[in-house]
């Protein structure tokens, strides 16, 4: 990286012009890219998705849409034909057959509107539907007896949050920038605070160039476009913080601006380069997932990472080489003391932090990625009143998860109805005459139960239908998504682990440290998912903290997307911390000094960078949109856990426990420390308490330990 900085400074004017041109081109690229962005959630190759596409194409309604269930309580016999005809007249598909849908004096129907609202994340939380329930209520009310009571229920009507159709990224980005500015001002207390933000301001537009090029070969989803600026700002500020902090440290030691640039690039810049490579590889491995949206997120994240690193390694040398005098930051004595405490009690620290993470990871095994059950949804309101009226009449709540069966030959409908009615777990099968299109017909299957029993019923129905008959519906498509995405997930992990191991082995010059980093990252992911289960599935403190009622489930997309974002961010911190430990070990030959100096030098930096990202994702959780809140809070929790429990306790404790094994690298030789250095880190010396850094700012050495 020092060669790169020398190249950049020798050709400062041309490099500056190229960067300026790239920013302008990025703005133009965004204008060209936006018309190419898609909002469609496509699942090619999934049978449920194919069935829903066929149903929507031929019938115009249903498919992946969840049914709305109007419930009418009557005091006596009544003809509701006109009421449901009014619903049909507005373009909805209605299943209403007398005796199937008459339960005493309570009548109900299944109503399917047009295609669901495009956009959002696949398998996102409930409440994302259209205004179909209100339209059904308005259409039916004028045609009902005066004493009739009309309720409209359904899973979306029972939703605990409302999806507004997207994330207001302008607000979220403003929060991120404001949080970053506050942290940077506190860190640098000078104009240097603006330098990392300048890096982000350049990196984000430059990333649009890559996204435009990528759009020629892959679909770019609007979710990628919403997340890219947030992710880019976070990474660019992280990289800027690392390089600028190291440059200021060298300047405070008496180096000239240019010499400080070269040293900062040789050390911090080297860490940025390897960190970006690991993050990019981690994200791009999402291409193995058979879901276009997830591939888009992976490719987009990789390009944003590359842009952030490229800008940091070219723009920062130009800016810092021309910076004036700086005021040295008072070195923190707290982090070296904390690191010394961890080293002294390394086994206890490793055991307790590891046990907590393992406990949360065990909880993650109970995660519910399926459609929420009605019992866990809103306990009051019109939707709950309608469900109560329905179940009081003896109708099982499983009808809320009814799904379509596409029959290409309508002549086979009578026999197929009899077959499906005999399937265990099926409450009823309906086939109104109006559900015909040419030679094709639709059946509506009403399960008796929700949750796992309902999914078992779905599986039995799929086994019972003959070849050529397609089983669709919202639940069917979500289950197929789960199977496809998470069947491929182990391959993604395997590819990612191998690629990360190779990159980190080269960066750390060790075979043990990369393995430790991968294992701790996976453990961190498990802990994050466990915490997400506690917060959103169990609902511990969710309403108190966020004012949102959980629904007993975690979105189907959450583990994969959270993993994609968190793996890169947490590996960033791993590279920053362990690279500094490696550097200190090379200087001193002491693992103990490496831990104390490494964590002492980067602890505050990592905390600052994590605080910026934590604030941005935590703010995302406050929007009232349940699926966005789950994702935002999960990433925020992950950042918090990683910067505290993982990097501040578990990593230094693990490095201290493994001691010389950390640095094992076959065939690697370096200048060995002096005998005096070896003697100074003997077990007897190590038993004494570590002191904080000397007041003159010198790092802790084996002699001072």
URSULNOR-V545537 format. One record per run of one state. SS is the DSSP state (alpha for helix, beta for strand, coil for the rest). FROM is the first residue (numbers start at 1). LEN is the number of residues. If there is no record, write none. Layout:
ss=SS from=FROM len=LEN
ss=SS from=FROM len=LEN
//
This chain:
ss=coil from=1 len=1
ss=alpha from=2 len=9
ss=coil from=11 len=1
ss=alpha from=12 len=23
ss=coil from=35 len=3
ss=beta from=38 len=1
ss=coil from=39 len=8
ss=alpha from=47 len=13
ss=coil from=60 len=8
ss=beta from=68 len=6
ss=coil from=74 len=7
ss=alpha from=81 len=9
ss=coil from=90 len=3
ss=beta from=93 len=3
ss=coil from=96 len=6
ss=beta from=102 len=2
ss=coil from=104 len=2
ss=beta from=106 len=3
ss=coil from=109 len=1
ss=beta from=110 len=3
ss=coil from=113 len=19
ss=alpha from=132 len=10
ss=coil from=142 len=7
ss=beta from=149 len=5
ss=coil from=154 len=15
ss=alpha from=169 len=20
ss=coil from=189 len=4
ss=alpha from=193 len=22
ss=coil from=215 len=6
ss=beta from=221 len=1
ss=alpha from=222 len=31
ss=coil from=253 len=4
ss=alpha from=257 len=32
ss=coil from=289 len=3
ss=alpha from=292 len=30
ss=coil from=322 len=11
ss=alpha from=333 len=12
ss=coil from=345 len=1
ss=alpha from=346 len=19
ss=coil from=365 len=9
ss=alpha from=374 len=3
ss=coil from=377 len=5
ss=alpha from=382 len=11
ss=coil from=393 len=4
ss=alpha from=397 len=5
ss=coil from=402 len=1
ss=beta from=403 len=5
ss=coil from=408 len=2
ss=alpha from=410 len=12
ss=coil from=422 len=4
ss=beta from=426 len=5
ss=coil from=431 len=5
ss=beta from=436 len=2
ss=coil from=438 len=2
ss=beta from=440 len=8
ss=coil from=448 len=3
ss=alpha from=451 len=14
ss=coil from=465 len=5
ss=beta from=470 len=2
ss=coil from=472 len=2
ss=alpha from=474 len=35
ss=coil from=509 len=3
ss=alpha from=512 len=26
ss=coil from=538 len=4
ss=alpha from=542 len=5
ss=coil from=547 len=11
ss=alpha from=558 len=31
ss=coil from=589 len=2
ss=alpha from=591 len=30
ss=coil from=621 len=5
ss=alpha from=626 len=38
ss=coil from=664 len=11
ss=alpha from=675 len=6
ss=coil from=681 len=2
ss=alpha from=683 len=4
ss=coil from=687 len=15
ss=alpha from=702 len=3
ss=coil from=705 len=1
//
